[in-house]
Amino acid sequence: MKAGVVGANGYSGAELVRLLLNHPQVQLEMLIAHSAAGTEIQSIYPHLGGAISQTLETFDADELAARTDVVFFATPAGVSRNLLLECLKRGLICIDLSGDFRLKNPNDYAEWYQKEPADETLLHDAVYGLAEINKKQIENASFIANPGCYPTAALLGLAPVLKSGIIDLQSIIIDGKSGVSGSGKKAIIGNLFSEINESVRAYKLGTHQHTPEIEQTIAAISGELTAVTFTAHLIPMTRGLMCTIYAQLRQGFSTRELLAHYETFYARSPFVRIRPMGTWPATKEVLGSNFCDIGLNVDGRTRRLTIVSVIDNVVKGAAGQAIQNLNLIKGWDEQTGLVFTPIYP
């Protein structure tokens, strides 16, 4: 199968290139980056030297249709909504890593992203690509809206207790922390070394664009509408994302009982690893991998559940999950091209 990557000059695009180079069923055919067209990818990312020497091209839907079977859109918000339809019209599988097609209500997109939304019909055609939750839908899809990084970690952490209805939805609080690569490659003063080093900063309080995505999916899993408290923090590291999630239990459960529930829920999800009782994951333990590691604890005094969920924001939170979705669409083993251990130390 031949693939194209639109936005190959960004961090998620470069990670798609790295991972797809090792996928036995995929051949990288086109790398597209309008602002860097005519430049060899290895001149932007020297770590790809010797592995690939393709030149970045401009977007041309007819050219993509002639040369590729699947197109990954690793573009900033507001870009793919104008390009992706042309690829769908030409029968290409489309996997969008941006936020342009995640929210089903176009008014939500306009409010939270402060951009013009995509056509409402397209929004409803897109299948939300949280692989562990929407596997059956993904297997029959050709148009995927890849989840955001924070929603991936938060929703995988919450899904087992959402499905069983054992937490009070109104009590959910999500404390998210991400490495600086999560904001992309664009030059931003707040991401400079001297600004971010030896500091932790909360940002977009009450306005983060991943909030409605989390709420929308909580409703889809639980069958109930709710509003959550979500706060994102920028921490001084390149990769990694942790969500520490708090929720009130509706009835008494022990940590051991809930761990067993999580193990059962994710028994057929090879990329979700549940930590043994009394241990909780760290971001370094999933670095460079497509794993989501989850640990939890029940405070018997307060009947409050604490969930710790960690991912690599560029892999499971972006490129790796996109490839996982392609594997499901094509009927390949879900782990194809993604079987590698995290980088440690």
Steps between C-alpha positions, in 0.01 A plus 500: 500500500635844407468791742522876492565726799372857486689716748810280498715788624329513842574284803205264453572480127864416560397233750262352243791482257722326758235244592372435146854430378488187717145395407514180290176576313555870421723682254551874548423654162433872556614744768316831483583829669392814316737735685801274444422360154815419302700422813629151583345367820841404640619860476226595747532182708859369479405201717324362191821512297586168337145376552313726260600771254165609358431859408202680651224582251201731477146372557332371184196277549522352149865414552420341836222295342732380225787405729356408843230295672494670840570858607594608851432866582748612767407865463412784740133559580314672218700348213363151432136619491584672172703214347371168623169500309690501169677181604179333615338582164782310332448188709800534729506384861545813711632515857500848650726567799374857550189605690301602193264199496491381861206707620161406357344838577647768269407771752725332758791513257439868426484578872797298626736520201401852394500392136245432228372141536496234232182406318257339746444197276871428502510533879241226534676279244828503695550206738665593827820296507539404864602149404436321828145638527379531138670196344196367313415839350861557397521161328220605264617858442702685240504840672648529849519795738800409714450598867699773670785411735335609826167333411681175415662472842197631692239290321698176513542562871128559550335262253465191723324690777294706254369188331403340831343816643678478834621860523317828542554674167459844655803436722757440224814715523784450251847637574705475179872557452678491166847544356568797278481303173122490549469858377675421172808636324382856454723755673324619817669716762349301786665183364853639499747315723550797728122534543404136560809360674468452879137605489150353481222713355123455480345630179164549328306462825135446412569549129709202387371364169526139618231555765195456272665198337536333840142588596361381167667161537405462866139544388546243222643242739278564803181612330487812720589862429738664745751782539849423629770710659813469285822691557807462277856567613821541301799327657873526414548187290471425130268197491250345734154566637337413831138536603421465869125455520275526805143374529256415778384138515124444516550193719779339693775326301851406598809575294544127440145464368536789257839379378337167416223689318759693295694183417183339368391809308834530318572127465495529119673839479871429445608863543338557841701374796346497848746540784494265799353615828713759679690610186430791268650585160745772402527667161855369443365145512303547176748728320509441124232229516132457419415386853260660743588397856235534770516475877231579755418530866180515705510721809275318745464808721354720226370230261694683228666325207834632371612382155848564357522460122818563298583501128762631261309797358663472156449124464186370676375859511547553125701301242493156664126507557448610138692195378311279746180628339630423150579145614142457620354643177707261287437195718867464588619403844442806718866504607651492150788746475457599865663211685788659688579562863524849649839675502664478840665670681 
